[in-house]
């Protein structure tokens, strides 16, 4: 049997390999979404497709990749597609890969002396995969095919050579083909380097030891998960939360979380049926998001692999908004992902409120702008980013201002990069005062970010949430301010309010303004330390009236008193 | 000597006076100084308050500094926090102005607004003002105007415009670097100039005060005072410089500097005698369980010696997790209470304790000043590791060593493999108190063939201060596709940086014959964001363009495994300028042809544990008795005042002409 020391060394070696894959992918990539925002993830799997190690990238990708890789391998077997050394498979079909079409998954087998020993995989959000709007995610798609090119598991590299006809087929179906090509090559490079590192481990320890270590690594993670679950009390709790602006109404997510001994069962029975709108979540999204919340309240440092998922089961009724089936559109399922975390947290708060934050802004605040160049040059462009918001207040800590929460963790695109590469000017990028919900520990402030279009026409799509329903507070904390998305028309100065999901046409000079929601507060605001209220006031984050209204604090000059 | 945080110049001066008294020196020529003052200020050392600093930036962008890259440093932790902004929001001001990415003025700078802000700053008693406008790296005119105006209104404050300290694109990194400089100026720049004048008053000649920088070069205190953020990691840099000198002296093309102390191990790569330098680092980051979390500190976009640091030192603690697995680090017992065997109250077993139990360390350290207790080490392992893991004492202590080595091996892999180097091509230069004890095991683990232990490994780092050169980096933002680069223009850009470099070095007193310069180009494909660095030809003529294109293509293929037919862009032209300093030379003895085993120098024998052979009777030597030309076959242990070298079976040690221990595989 492999000794514990060797297996720990191998576990670290695999995590490191996944990290290195991510660095390669970022550094070589072409689209700002990957090279600046790091909207990508990498992981390594054993020969049966079980997740062994992953780098700390994007939770939504990471949590869904294990499911996606297994589904991909099953598909290949079913379709009699044989993999061999130096092949790379590409797939974005959500019902196999686990998330929306923009997330392109690559899976590459690792062979050592003609024996399959592992797989490397990477998932990257492509700025465009075709479909009805630039950036591919629309607010009003009613079926999957409106959201872009669907790629079932297909070899894009075979025996080390790029399959030009496959590449051309993809590039013909997307906006910004030259950018997509750069990103795809970077993904292949990432798989290569991951494979190289796994082979080095095989040379060093031998395949037999390596495979034993793989097993041990998974068992180890399971043992740690068990131990940390045993530290929590047993409970059975339920909660509901809502998605807004869906086919004229709302959809409900209902969850029941049952923790008994050393395992957890999460059950989404009672959630809305799937809808003809893009918020449907493939099972991969639901799995990733609900287990994310569990990991956060058990041990955030826990090494995540297959072993963790053995202790946490997720049931979601087929055909529902949390386990949609073809041909339901899924482009905006990233928003559903955020709401699933909120719902699970809300349920958990009924058992372990000290371990759970109040609601964060509950959205990724997706902005997509793009179009065809009017000069007839035949080129098209697309811009995609997600915008930070307020984090929920926690027991003993304020919510974080202006940060990405829960299922995403992408960076912003530097303003100086946007302006140099796209026909956009950034007008404003600041905290959004007064947006954090009041509380003993207040919610984080959202962000105001606005763009002006510098070319004569483009399409804007905004995919958000919490425009109507505010991020909830906990333990007496107040809700955060809802999000606000609008366009200021250049010609008329008219302000056009957008709903949480909208696609509109922009003209030159129009300004798109995104005000993201604040986090919910935690605890009774009247218990907030007077000094903290004063500091927020002095930093222009709350007004004197708000200090009075929410906190009962009178501010005079540079001093604050509690009204008694 | 106790340090004096409120006015560090007092402590430093006292120390210098003491040295002078002891040595009877009459004249001091040069004083080289490395300081952790800046780092300590960020880590919140008592008595070191960060000064009141303000930021003036483009209208609409008040919070870029605070929002950062909008990312959280820990993915799954619901209790994450962000670093507190160095300038509170109330001291961040915006002014109407706008420059486009092409350098065109879109909106003029509002001098009226600026004047009003300056008045507020004066009332607030601000000590330092950072000025950062969008796209100032292309056109600094607005920053320059604001600098002048604010300077007039606040004659006693430091004014730091970004174009002077970090003229490169990506606004967050630029504002962060500028702000760190602005924060450090009232502390460091003031301290440098005060120390300088105190030294001049000592009537011991006119000593030149040189400051070590994070990139391993030094500059005069005046130059360093203009970019204090560039000096912040100067301590660890010194050790790497010392190792570089050894590598150069021995003609080693690829070496690893391996510095293992009480709490961490630091690794850097040295190519052809020069340490490798990277572009960006973070100061004051949050440490979670002893490990620095990336994204939790303040970004400084300056070159610094590329150090990989891991939690593995003599004081690193072995423990057992909830699943019954042996783990090592990242907790450390530090120097207080220290390892269990020190008998100072430490209850946790550490790497040093494991070394003691395995017979690698003798019963005392520092020439007998610290007596080690095996009993205490045994107790600590039994209680904290053996009972909960089921491991035997031997398995536990050897496992501790192996895991600590694995952590350090990871550091070496990050330092080499990530850049595409094969660690097996490197020689390991090991120092720090614990380095020589682990060096051969680590070399074996990674397939390295040669280990070098320099003289006085415990204090080797300080030697680096005497061995550095003046070093200055210059960069010019070009941002042009290669096909649009006009060779004469680029030659002009390089030349103007070189003449500026020459001017600075001459001012620092470096004669022309000791000035060396290297040209570099930062390049990428137009649509990428992360540059690869290639050397640029001198002079840059017509054929230069093709040279760069080919060099870049080769490098891209080397790093990523493919190249594209797309256009490459020249992002920055850079010049590294060195002013070589005459350094103390190492004494070298001429050796006869063959090495000989020293007769009768064995001090003692003791049982020592090795991976492949288990417990072996091992000869113990005193390093001071080993002379150049001596040869010792492993297993052997070499003891000296501040360190212990372990030579496993299958390795042979030879003492070279410089008295370095050269250990190689047989």
Interface residues (C-beta under 8 A of the other chain):
Chain A: X4 X5 X8 X9 X12 X13 X16 X20 X23 X24 X26 X27 X28 X29 X30 X31 X32 X35 X36 X38 X56 X57 X59 X178 X179 X181 X182 X185 X186 X188 X189 X192 X193 X197 X220 X223 X224 X227 X228 X292 X295 X296 X297 X300 X301 X302 X355 X356 X357 X387 X388 X391 X394 X397 X400 X401 X402 X403 X404 X405 X409 X410 X411 X412 X414 X415 X416 X417 X419 X420 X426 X427 X428 X429 X430 X431 X447 X538 X539 X540 X541
Chain B: X60 X61 X62 X63 X64 X66 X67 X69 X70 X71 X72 X74 X75 X76 X77 X78 X79 X80 X81 X82 X88 X89 X90 X100 X101 X134 X135 X137 X169 X170 X171 X172 X289 X321 X322 X323 X324 X325 X326 X327 X399 X402 X403 X406 X409 X410 X413 X414 X417 X418 X479 X525 X527 X528 X529 X530 X559 X560 X561 X562 X564 X566
